[in-house]
Amino acid sequence: MSRKPKTKAEINAEQLRIDSIRAKFLELDDEEDEVKYQTIVEYCIKNKTCFHDGEFLHCDDNLGKRILKAWKKKYKVKETPDPNYPISKTDKWYRVVPQGPKSAEWTIWHPWNIPYEIFQSRGLGNCGFIAALSAISAHKSIVEFVFRDLELSEHGVYQLRLCKDGEWKIITIDDWIPCIKGIMKGASLKATGGIYQIWPALIEKATAKACGGYKALYRFCAAVAMSTITGAPSMFPCIEQYTERVDEFWRILKDAGDKKYLMSCGTREKKAAKRELKGEPKIALNHAFTILTVLEIGSHRMLRLRNPWGRSAWEGKWSEEWTGWTDEMILKLHVLQKDVSGAYWIEFEDFVKYFRVVSICRWRADWYEIRLKMVIGGLWDGRQKNIWITVPKACEISVTAILPGTNDCYYHTWISIYEANASPHEQQILYCAPVAFSTEDVLLQPGDYIIIVSKFYHPAVREERNVVIHSSIPISARFCDWDPMKMVGIVQKTVEEKGREVVRQRDDVSIKKYEGPSFVVAMAQNYSWDRHLHVHTRISRIEGAKLSRGQQNVFNAVFGDVIPPRSSQILLVAFYVTTKKKDRDSMSIEYGLSKEKVTKVGRKNKAAHIPKIEPTDYIHHTIVME
């Protein structure tokens, strides 16, 4: 969803708010929400009326442009009106449970629930959110956790628990849902045996209210949707990042499928796909699907996907119309699998060709969580904090850092986890990398650890983060002081231990690259005793990258650094969500030893660091070697 640029006054007000934040633990206090619920119910009973939510009005602004556009005279409704929803063609809002005599049964959740069969309404562009709901529909315990209870409200008042921006909130809503010319436009379940389940439409409405209206659900990130509903950590590996390591990507998918994680996926953008895949079998592009199953059958690596439209969107190999089916594959992929409308099979080789990103939500009912609010970035003044955790016995943890108010995952946070009490030489670093949302699961042995949450892109600007520590057993946490140079030391030690050496000049110079699927870190070490190391780092092209030297969407940029004798420095960090390996290889490095203490880039620039390294660019500060 596009957002209006903030005014200068709004930016200043937001920065003042962030500057006032002090690190704290987040806990849900629902006493006030319980009083609110009882007050609303008592009012409705006394006045013999249904609930109209004054905090989320039945107005055009909350519907958004996508729904309002459908009210244009030329718009034709393609769906057939449901006789159990006698909606006037002039109504824009309608109660999800019709009032008066009913020829069908309505409920929040029913034992006859058919997993995955959540349907997207036409023209709303919210396929990512619906694909997430479809994945959740196979887990009744999630729905039970979200709702105050699973009882229908006569007066249409409901309370739902959502994890907005990493913080649990109770959202109170009424049961009025958007309509277009007699057609209900809320997320819907297939009516089974004359029974209508309304939980998808109510979760959709609660999310719309929490995020600023139904317009916010347009192109809503599926990973964020699943984490908002479950509170669990999510990851969204981009397939382009694994073009040279497709087997590793398959292992990620297979492991997530075996563990029954919630999963969805999205096809490529229309323009790029049509340009590169001319004449290929058709599939709905720029569209989200739910991943139902990940299977290996002999040499075949198969995925079963579901289209939220309720019909197959794939016309290639293993589609219903394909003529190459064998009796064995029909048995294993059709006869032994439950029928789901809109589901189809696709082979992994075709999947990586047509799809762009996968969202994996690691929801585990038996895991524990600690939630915190903190500020990262800016000049070190004592307000930035680290997190000290104590682990009583071996366990796994995952750390999530969320930038409030974004409704997407396209930002970064640098997360480091290391032993708290060991000496620098013996200290074990368990995790150190930039992440877009959550870390992987990290195995910790009994002991004390420190978690550093920081940033490298525009580090002078303070930003808010809601941090979640998920753990397989109960652990304890407290805040402790943040030391920027300790952070630099942890990053440099990680590159030293895990990096790939790309330059080695006798015993004088070492330059290493530490790489992950979505980042590259370059570091130079000057072992000489009396000469300065001059390094020029060139980026020929990285589309959509965020660089630690403050640039984005770079083409042919050069960064110059002079590293004193017996010192080391991080030269550059590049973090990206979607890019190909060839773009990562566009980083080249030139170097030389000299008595000169300044270097030259271009005709006029001459300094120790080009561009200048600011006091808040901690990650680029030099460290003297022992």
N, C-alpha and C positions, 0 to 999 in steps of 0.2 A: 504494500500500500504506500503510495507516495504521500509525503508529509510536507506541509507548508514550511518554508524556511522560517526560522525563529527571528524575531526582531532583536535589535541590539539590547533593548530593555529586558526582553525575555531571557536572553543569554546571560546577561549580568545577574538577573534574579536567580536563575538556575545555578550559577557559579557561587553565589552567596549561600544558597541552600546547601550545596555540596560542601562548601568550606565550613559549614556549621555542624556537619556530621561527625560524630565521635563513634569509634568502633564499639559495637554492642552485639549481644546475642538476640536472635529473633525468636519470639515465642508467640503462639496463637492464643489470644485471650478472647474467648467467645461468649463471655458473660453478657456483654453489651448487645451482642447479636441475638442472644436468646431472649433478652428483654424486648428487643425490636420485633422479633418474630411473634411473641405472645401479644404485644400491643397491636400489631397489624391484624392478627386473627380476631382479637376481641372487638376491634373496630368494625371488621367485616360482619361479624355475627350481630353486633348491636344495630348496625345500619342496613342489614340484609343486602349486602352488596359484595361484589368480587373485588379483588385487589387490583388497583392500578398503580404501578410503581412510579412515584413522583421523581425518583432519582434517574429513571431511564424512560423518558416520556415516549408516547406513541406518536412520534413526530417524524417528519421527513429527514431531518438531520441524522437521526439514529438509524434510518433505513439505508442511507447512502446512495450514491449515484447509480450503482449497478442495478439496484432494485427500482429506483425511480425511473431509470431509463426504460424499464419494461412497461411503464405506464404510457409511453408515447403511443399515439393512435395507430401507427403502422406496425406496432409489435403484435405478433400473433402468438397466442398461447398454444403450445403444441401438446401439452399434457391433457389427459382426459380428466375432468373434475370428478372427485371422489364423492359418491352420493352420501357417504357418512359425514362429509364436511360441506353442508349447505351454505357456502360462503357467498355473500353478495359480491358482484363484480366491482362494486364501488368501494369495498372495504380494503384497507391497507394493513389492518391488524385483525387477528381473529384468535379466539381462545383455542389452545391446542386440544382441549377436551371440550367438545360441543356441549351446549346446555340444552335442556329439554329432553324429550323422549329419544332414546338411542336404540339403533338396531345392531349395534356392535358393542364390544367391551373395550374400555380404555384402562391402561395401567402404566406405572412407571417402568417396571421390569416384570417380565413374565417367565415362568419356568420353560415355556416353549420357545424362548429366545433362540433364534437361528444366528449363530456367530457370523460376523462379517457383513451381513446384509443391511448395511446402512447406505442410503441413496442420496446422491447429490441433486439438488434442484437445478434446473437449467438456468444458465446465464449469470450465476452468482460468482463464478471464478474462485470458489472456496474449496477446490478439490483436495488441497493439502490437509485442510482441517477435517474434511469428511473421511479421507483415507486414514487419518489418525483415529477418528471415532470408530471406524471399521475394525482397526486392529484392537482397540480397547474392548469392543463388543464381545470378544471371546472370554472376558474375565469379569465375572459378576462381582468379585470382591472389590474391584476398582470402582465400579458404579456404586456399590454399597458404601464405600468410603467417601465418595464425592457427595452423596446426598445426605441430608439430615436424617431422613428415613425414606422408605420406599412406598409410603402411603400417598394416594391421591389426595390433593387438597381441594375441598369443595369450593373454597374461596380463591383458589389459584395463587397461593403464596407458597414459595419454595425457597429453601436455603441450600446452597451448594458450597462445598469447600474446593477452592481452586488455588493453585500455587502460582500466583501472578508475580512475575519477575523474581522468582525464587523465594517468595514469602507467602506463607499460607494466609488466605483471606476467606472470610465468609461472605458470599455474594447472595443477596436477597433479590429475588425476581418475581414478577407475575408470570402468567402463562399465556400471554398474548404474543402471537408469532406473526411475522410479516406474511402478507398475501399479495398475489398479483392476479387481478381479474378472475377471482374465484378459485385460485389455486394456492394452497398452503406452500410456503417457501422455506420452511424449517427443515433441518436434517430429519430424514424419515427412515423408519424401519418398515420392511415388508410386513403387511398385516397377515398374520397367520391364524387361520381358523376364526376370522372375524375379530381378532384381538389386536389392538393398537398399543404399541409401547412408545412412550413419549420421552424417555430419558435422553435420546440424542438431541431432540429439539431444545430441551431445557438446558443441557450442558452447552449447546451452541449459543443460546441466548445469554447464559451467565458469562460466557467468554466474551461475547459481543459487548455486554455491559462493562466488564472489567477492562476491555481494551479500547472503548470509545465508540462503540456502535458496530452495526453489521458491516459497515464499510471496511472496518479493520480486518475482517476475515478474508477479504480479497487477497489471494496469493499468500495466505497465512502459512508460515513455515511449519511443516508437519512435525519436525523435531521439537519445536517450541510448543506446538499444540499438545503433543504427548507428554512433555514435561510439565506443562501447565495443569493438565488433568491428573497426572500421577505423582508429580513432585520428584520423579526419578531422573537420573542423569541420562543425557542423550549424546550421541555422536552422529555426525553426518558426513562420512567419507565421500569425497568426490571421486568419481570413477576415473576421470582424466589423470588424477594423481597416481593411479596404479596401472597406467598403460604399459609400463615395463615390468610390472609385478602382478599380473592378473591372478596368478595362483595364490598369492598372499591375500588378495581381495576376496577370492572365493573362500578362503579359510575364515575370513572375518564374517562373511555371510553365513557360512555353514555353522560356525560356532554360535552365532546369534540365533539361528533357526533351531539348533539343538537345545538351546537354553530357553526357548519359547519367549524371547524378547519381542517387544512390539516393534514392527518394522513397516516402513513404507518406502517408496522410491518415486523419482520423478524423471520423466523423459527430457530429452534435450530441447533447447530452444528451437523454434520453428525455422528461423532463417538459416542458422548454421546447419541444422540437420538436412533441410531441403537442398542446401548447396552441396553438401558432402555425400548424401545418400540418394542421389537421383536413381530412379528406377527400382529402388529397394521396396520390399513389402511394407505396406502402410501400418502405421501405429499412431495413436493420438499423441501429438507432440505437445511439449510444454504442459504436461498433465501429470497428476499424481495418482499412484496406485498403492494398494496395500499388498505387502508380501505375506502370503499365507504359509507357504511351505518352501523349504530348501532341501533338495534331495540329490543323492548320488545313486544312479542305477547303472551299474557296470561302468562304461566309459562316458555315460551321459551325465552332465551336471545340469540339473533342472531347477527352475523356480516356478512356483505357482503364484500368479499375481491376480489381483481383483481390481476391476475398473469401478469406481464409485457411481458411474452411470448405470450399472446393472447389466451391462452387455459387454462382450469381448471387444477389445480394441486392437487385436493383433491378427494379422493375416499371413504371417510367415510360417516357418517350420514349427510343427507341433500345435498349430492352430486347429480348430475344429474342421476346417476345410482341407487341411493338408492331407495328401494321399499316401504318405510314407509310414503311417502307423502300423506297428506290428501287434500281434495278439498279446505278447508279453507286456508291451508298453501300455496298451489299452487297459489291461488288467491292473497294472500297478499305478497308473496315473488317472484312471477314471473309475473303474469298478470299485477299487479299494479306497477311493477318496469320496468324501461327502460332497454332494452337489451344492455349489454356491453360485448364485446368479452373478454374471459378470466376471467369473474366474476363468483363467486360461493358463496354459503352460508355455514357457519360453526357455530355450536353452541358454546357458550362461554366455556362450560366445555371442549370441544375438543380444543378450541383455546388456553387455558392456558396450555394444555398438550403438544402441538406441537410447540408453539411459544415462543420466548425468550425475545423479546424486542418490544416496541411500540415507534414510533416517533410521537410527537404531536407538530405541529407548530401553535401557537396562532396568526395567521394573522388576523388583524382587520383594515380595511381600514380607519376608523375614529380615530385611536389612534395617539398619537404624540410621538416624540422621541428626546432624547438628547444623543449625542455620545461623549465619552471622551477617552483619552489615559493616562495611568498612570503606575507607577512601584509599585510593591508590594514585600514584603520580604526584607531581608537584615537588617543590623544594622540601627536603627533609626537615621537618619541624617538630617531630614527636607525635604527630597525629596519625601517621602511617604506622601500622602494626603488623607483626607476624602472628601466626597462630601456633601455639605449642600444644601438641596432643600427646596423651599418654595411652599406650596400647598395652593392656594387661596380658594378652596372649596373642599368638599369631592370628592375623586376620587380613582381609583385603579392604582397601578404601578407594573411593573415587572422589575427586574434588571438582566441583562445578563453580564457575564464577560467571555471574549474570549481570549485564549492564541494564539496569531498569529502564523501561519505557521504549525498548527497541522493537519488540515482537519479532525479532529475527536472531540469527546466530552470526551475522557477518561483522564481528568485532573480535578483538583478540585480548587475551590475558596471558601473562607469563606465570606459570606455576612451578614452583620447586618444592621438593620434599626431601629432607635430609636428616641424618641422625643429629640429635641435639647435643649430646654430651661427649662425643668422640673428638679427638684432636683433629686439626685440619688435615693432617696426612692420612689418618686412619678413617676419617669421616666418610661414610657411605652415602652417596646421593641416589635416592630411589627414583626420583623423577625430576626432570628439568627440561621444560619445553614450552613454547607458546601453544595455547589451545584456543579454539573458537568457542567452546562451551564447556566440555567436561574432559577430564583426564581419562586415561584407561584405568582399569582396576589395577591397583598397586599392592603387592604383597608386602606386609610389614611384620617383622618379628617383634616379640615383646620389648618394650622400651619407650623412650621419649623421642619425639620427632618435631621438627619445625617446618611449617608450611609457609612459604613466601608467595604472596599474591602481588604481582606488579605488572607494569606495562612498559613497552619500549617505543610505541608509536605516539608521537607528540607527548613525551613524558612530562613536559612542563605543565600540562593541563591536568588538574585533579579530576578524577572520575569516581563515581560511586560503583561499588560492586556488592551484590548479595552473594555470599559464598555459602555453599552447602558441602558438608563432608558426609558422604554416605559410607557406612561401614558394616561389615558382616557380623560384628559383635559390638556391644556397647563400649565406647571409648570416651575419654574426657578431654576437654579442650579449654584453653584460656588464651588471652592475648598476651603477647610479649613485645618488646621493643624491636623495631625494624632498623637494621643497619645496612645502608645502601652498599657499602664496600663489601660487606659480607655477601650480599646478593651477587655482586660482580664476581667475587671469588668463586661462588658456587657455579655460576654460569661458565667461567673460564675453566674450572676443573672438569666440568661436564664435557666441554669441547676437547680438552686435553685427553680425556679417557675414551670418549666415544667418537671423536672426530676422525676424518680420513685425511691423512697428510697429502697435500697437493704440491707443496714446495718444501724442499730440504736442501740447504746449502751448507755443506760440511757440518760443523757443530755451531754455526753462527745464527742460522735462520730456520724457523719452522712456521709454515702456514697451514692451517687445518680448516676443513669444512665439516661441520656437524649438520647432518641432514635428516629430515623426517618427511613424511608424505606431503606436509603442507608448509615446510619452512627450510631455510638454509641459514646457518650461522657461520661466519668466517672469522678466524682469529689468527693473529700474527704474534710470534714470540721472537724477541731479539736476545740471543744468548751472548752476543759480543760484549766485550768489556769497555770498549772505547769508541764505538761507532754507532750512529743512529740508523735505524731501519726506516727507509722510505717505501711506502706501499701505496699504490694507486689501484683502487678497486673499481672496476667498470661494470655497469649493468647495461647490456645492449637492449634488452626488452623483457619485462615481466608485467603482463597485463593484470591489473587488479591487485597488485602486490602492495602491502603496507611495509615500508622500510623504516628502520630505526633512525635513519638520518633525515626523516621528516618528509619524504616524498612518496608519491603514489602514481601508478600508471606511468612507469618510468621508461624513457627511451634514450639510450646513450648517455647515461649520467656517469660522472667520474667523481670518486671520493678520494681525497688524499690525506694520508696520515704519516706523521713522523713519530716513531716509537723509540724512546730513549734506551741506552744500553741496559741490559739485564732487566728488561720489562716486557710485559705482554699486554695486548689490547684486543678487544672485540672490534673488528673492522666494520661489520655490517650484519644486520639481521633482516631477512626478507620473509614475510609471512603472507600466505595467499590461500584463498579458499578454493579457487578453481584455476588451475594452470597445468600445462603439460611439462613433461620432463625436459623438453628442449628449451623451455623458458628458464628452468632452473639452471641449465648449463650455460645460460647467457651471462653468468657472472665470471669475469676473468680478472686476474690479479697480476700486476707487475710490481717488482720490488728491486731494491738495491741498498747497499750499505754506504754511508757517507759520514763525514765529519759535520756536514751541514745540519742545522737544527730546524730548518724550514724546508718545505717542499713547494713545488710549483705545479699548478693545474691550469692549463690555458696560458694565455699570454701575460695576464696581469696578476692572477691570484697567486699569492705566496704567503704561506703560513704553516704552522705546525699541524693544523687540521683544517681541511677544506671539505665541506663547510665547517664553520667553527663548532667545536663541541661545547655545549652549554653546561652550566653547573648541574642542571637536572638530567643531562644525558648520562646517567650513572653507568649504564651498561657499556659505554665506550671509554670510561675512565681507565687509565693504565694502572697496572699492578706491578710492583717491583718484585722480581724473582728472588727467592732465598738462595 
